[in-house]
Amino acid sequence: MIGSMDVMLTVNGEQRALRIEPFETLLSSLRDRLRLTAAKRGCNQGVCGACSVLIGGQPARACLSLTANCVDHEITTVEGLSTPLALSPLQTAMVRAGAIQCGFCTPGMLITLTALLEERAHPTREEIRVAVSSNICRCTGYQKIIDAVAEMVETSPA
C-alpha cells in the first residue's frame, strides 16, 4: 500500500507544504487542508464546474484533479483573483450587474471567465456564452453573467 506523501503546491502565488494521500483530489486539499473554500464541492463528478480552479492558467475541475499531479503548476482559486482591498475588474462587473444570486456557482464562473479573458481580451457575447456553458447555474439563467462580462469588455480599452 502506498502511504502519505509530502508535496509543495503553489497556490495563489504562495508556496504551501502539504502531506497528502496519493489519491487526494485538489478540491479536498484546497477546501479541507488549506481552508480555501471558494471552490465548491458540487457534483463531485466534474460536470457542474463549481469546483473550477486555474491550473497552470487553464481552467480545471479540482474534484477530478489529483493534488499530486498539480505540484509543478501554479494553482489559482477565486481567493487569488482579488486583493483584500479590491475585487478584480471581473468580480466588480459581476457585482454591478447583479450576476451573483445565491453565489454557489460564482467562483467557478469567475475562474472560467478569467481564463477566457486571459485568452481573449474582448470576447464576443457568443464566446462568453460558450465559455460559461461549462458551468451550471440554477439561479441567474446566465444572462446577467453574460451581460456583466460583455459590458466590462465593451468599456475597457481595446
N, C-alpha and C positions, 0 to 999 in steps of 0.2 A: 504494500500500500504506500502511496506517495503521501508525504506529510506536508505540513505548512511550509511556506517559503517566504523569504523576505524580499520585498520589491521596493523600488523607488519610483514614484509617479510624479510627473509634473502636471499639477492641476491648477488652473488659473494663474499660471506663472510662478507657482511655488512648488518647491520640492517637498514631497510628502513620503515618509517611510511607513510601510505597512507590512504586517505579517498576514498573509492570506492563504487560503486553501487553493490548490491548483484549479479548481472548478468554479471559483467565486466569480460572480459577474461584476462588471464595473458598476452597475447600478447599486448592488449591495455594498461595494466598497465605498462609493460616494455617499450614499444615504446613511448606512449603518455604522461605518467606521470613521468617515471624515465629517459627518453631520452636514453635508451639503445636500439639502433636501429639495432643491428646486426641481431636479429631475424626478418625475413621479413614477411610481410603480402602478401602471395602468393594467394593460392586458397581460404583461409579462411574457408576451409571445412575439414582440417586435412588430405588431400590427398598428397600434394606436398612435405611436410617436410621442407619448407623454414623457418618455424617458430619454429623449434625444439629447445628445451632447455633441460637441465637436471633438473629433479625434484626429489630430494632425490637420486641422482645418476643415475636415469633411464631416457632415452630419452622420451620426451613427446611433443605433439603438443601444443604449447602455445595458438593457436587460439581456441582450444577445451577445454582448462583447465580454470576453473573459479579461479580467484585470491583468492577468499575466501577459496577455498579448498587447497591452497598452503601455508597457514600460518605456519604450523608446519613442513615444508620441506625446505631444502637448495635448492635454485634455482641457477643454473649456466648457464650463457649465454656465448657466444663466448668472450665477453669482459672479462670474468673471467678466460679464459684459458691461458692468457699470462700476462706478466707484461709490464709496459710502456717501459722497456728497452730490452725485449726479447720475441720473439714468443715462443710458445710451440714447442716441437720437431715435433709434427704432423703438425702444421702450417708451420714450416720450410720445412718439407718434401714436403708439397703441393706446396709451392712456388718454391722450387728447381725443381720439376717435371713439372712445368707449368700446374698444375691441377686446375687452377682457372678460366680462361676465363673471362666471364662477372662478376662473383662473386656473383650473386644473390643467388644461391643455396649453396655457400661455407659455410656460418655459420651453416646451417642445416646439411651439410655433416660433418663438423668438430665436431659438437655435437654428431651425430650418431656414428662416428668413435672413438671419445673419449670414449664413453660408451662401444663400442666393445673392445677397448684396455684395459679398466679397467677390463673387464670380462675375456679377453684372451690376454695375453701379446704378443703372437706370433700366430695370426690367419693365417689360410691358405688363399690363393687367393680366394678360393670359399667362405670362411666365410666372407671375406671382400666384395665380390661381393653381397652376400646375404644381408649383413648389409646395403650397400648403395642402394639396390634396393627399399628401402622405401623412398628414396629422389629422386625427379625428377630433372634432369639436362638436359637442351636442348643444351648445348654448347660442353661439353667435350666428350660425348659418354662414360663416366665413366672410360675408360681405363687408362688415366693418373692419375686419383684419386686412382684406384686400384694399379697401379704401384708405386705411391708415398708411400702408406701405406706398400705395400709388401717390397719395398726397405728399408724403415725405420725399419721394424721388422727384416728383414734379417741381417741388420748391427748392430742391438742392441744386447747386451749381453743376453744370454739365461736365 
